[in-house]
Amino acid sequence: MTNDLLGRHRAVLPDWLALYYEEPLELTHGEGRHVWDAQGNRYLDFFGGILTTMTAHALPEVTKAVSEQAGRIIHSSTLYLNRPMVELAERIAQLSGIPDARVFFTTSGTEANDTALLLATAYRRSNTILAMRNSYHGRSFSAVGITGNSGWSPTSLSPLQTLYVHGGVRTRGPFASLSDKAYIAACVEDLKDLLGHTRAPAALIAEPVQGVGGFTAPPDGLYAAFREVLHERGILWIADEVQTGWGRTGEHFWGWQAHGQSGPPDIMTFAKGIGNGMSIGGVVARSAIMNCLDSNSISTFGGTQITMAAGLANLNYLLEHDLQGNARRVGGLLIERLRAVAAQVPAVREVRGRGLMIGIEITKPGTDEADPQTAAAVLEAARQGGLLIGKGGGHNTSSLRVAPPLSLNVAEAEEGAAILENALRSIQ
């Protein structure tokens, strides 16, 4: 049956629509931190539909909220007052840390970043954008145009002039050997030099932890140091929290808070986990920025009632059960366990991350050369052992991505680590 479905998939869907595994999986249902395929095999899920199943599969509170809302009204567009949308916007505005915040809902992180770019360029009257090397911001025309990862950027055409800044990958590049303090100073000087050669940009957009790039991150404080330089010139800071938001990094609710010494970003985007699988994205910005558009605009599907009901229930569960704290505690145990394993596997260059957002970089032993074939072999071996993980990487790297639902317990973390240990040892 799966082979038949695979043939139908290939006959009607684009060739570039990637599938994991030599024998792709059809997932039929899930519960908690586990999913099942069409053959009845059970897997521990350490990727959550690309960091989207944030709390748990089939979380009763979310499914109940969706069912009850579906029984009332599913959709009306933004042309009518929408109580669930207002209620979720109020919660997110308060949690964002952005003063006098306004919230606009979209259907995805890509669309959220598109909106942020529209706001920044309109507000600043500039189409120049600063982005980070190794970054990823979505698959739309404008988002691809600012993505600093060639593996995810199929065209050089763009409505924007994009200039790429150094600093998002701590352990590679010309500043890798420096101390954290010296690294930040060097990146700031690089930014200043770049700004001296261009007209004033609209904004810098940056992921606090680069997701598709392999869960890489700069030292804490880099974006605060950048913000001081940007603020002097009136340039906005957009924090792309599509993967890092809602407490996933454990130490902070938002990724930008690791760089919060100079205050919150001017604009913040979010998506993925807030809907626990429902399509929710959005933008938070200071009112002066959000209200700068002087033409009509609505959203047909952004903020629709059924997704807002899911988001409210999911956010309430996250906060009431302190899943940020759980990500910090269980994620800390998991990353230390994986580092202990990796120390005995020459193909692992680095285990990095924070909270339940962990990257394992695979290289040819004794070198910094990426080894995507070996990374793919680990992915397959983990699946055979009953564990689903992700992969990514830029900067000519190959990385495994580990990002379970934030309700992961210690026993499940140990089980997953044991399967990953066997998968990593199998490649030696």
Disulfide bonds with the S-S distance in Angstrom:
none
